[in-house]
Amino acid sequence: MTKEQAIGFFGSPSALAKSLNITPQSVSQWASIPAYRQFQIALLSSGSLKPDEELLPPEKNIATNTHGHRVQSVAEYKDSKAAEIPA
């Protein structure tokens, strides 16, 4: 997200700063929005504003390990073990 998008959403640099509990001077010093502030703004905007793509984890790695093998979630593991127990 750009600084201009965030200011546009909140209405002014002062309103953006107040929402983040920082000073308007801090906002004015940003060349670009720091990563952690982008996530705060995304939450405050209920997802209307999104952090920059390069700050997000790549989707392909969410369910794979470092070797590219699929990794079961804890729920999937428990379900598979429960299926093995005879009734």
WORA-V666445 format. One record per residue. RES is the residue in one letter. SS is DSSP state (hx for helix, st for strand, lp for the rest). PHI is phi in radians with two decimals (999 if undefined). OMEGA is omega as a letter, one per 30 degrees, with the letter a starting at -180 (999 if undefined). Layout:
BEGIN
RES_SS_PHI_OMEGA + RES_SS_PHI_OMEGA
END
This chain:
BEGIN
M_lp_999_l + T_lp_-1.68_l + K_hx_-1.04_a + E_hx_-1.12_l + Q_hx_-1.11_a + A_hx_-1.14_l + I_hx_-1.11_l + G_hx_-1.07_a + F_hx_-1.14_a + F_hx_-1.49_l + G_lp_1.81_l + S_lp_-2.90_l + P_hx_-1.05_l + S_hx_-1.15_l + A_hx_-1.16_l + L_hx_-1.09_l + A_hx_-1.06_a + K_hx_-1.09_l + S_hx_-1.08_a + L_hx_-1.61_a + N_lp_1.05_l + I_lp_-2.28_a + T_lp_-1.48_l + P_hx_-1.03_l + Q_hx_-1.11_l + S_hx_-1.09_l + V_hx_-1.08_a + S_hx_-1.17_a + Q_hx_-1.45_a + W_lp_-1.24_l + A_lp_-1.34_l + S_lp_-2.47_a + I_lp_-1.28_l + P_lp_-1.02_a + A_hx_-0.95_a + Y_hx_-1.14_l + R_hx_-1.24_l + Q_hx_-1.06_l + F_hx_-1.22_l + Q_hx_-1.08_a + I_hx_-1.12_l + A_hx_-1.04_l + L_hx_-1.16_a + L_hx_-1.14_l + S_lp_-1.60_a + S_lp_0.94_l + G_lp_1.51_l + S_lp_-1.13_l + L_lp_-1.86_a + K_lp_-2.01_l + P_lp_-1.10_l + D_lp_-1.00_a + E_hx_-0.94_a + E_hx_-1.19_l + L_hx_-1.50_a + L_lp_-1.59_l + P_lp_-1.22_l + P_lp_-1.15_a + E_hx_-1.03_a + K_hx_-1.13_a + N_hx_-1.61_a + I_lp_-1.12_a + A_lp_-2.00_l + T_st_-2.29_l + N_lp_-1.56_a + T_lp_-1.17_l + H_lp_-1.68_a + G_lp_1.46_l + H_lp_-1.48_a + R_st_-1.15_l + V_lp_-2.02_l + Q_lp_-1.30_l + S_lp_-1.32_l + V_hx_-1.05_a + A_hx_-1.11_l + E_hx_-1.10_l + Y_hx_-1.11_l + K_hx_-1.09_l + D_hx_-1.09_a + S_hx_-1.19_l + K_hx_-1.25_l + A_hx_-1.12_l + A_hx_-1.20_a + E_hx_-1.41_a + I_lp_-1.44_l + P_lp_-1.20_a + A_lp_-1.35_999
END
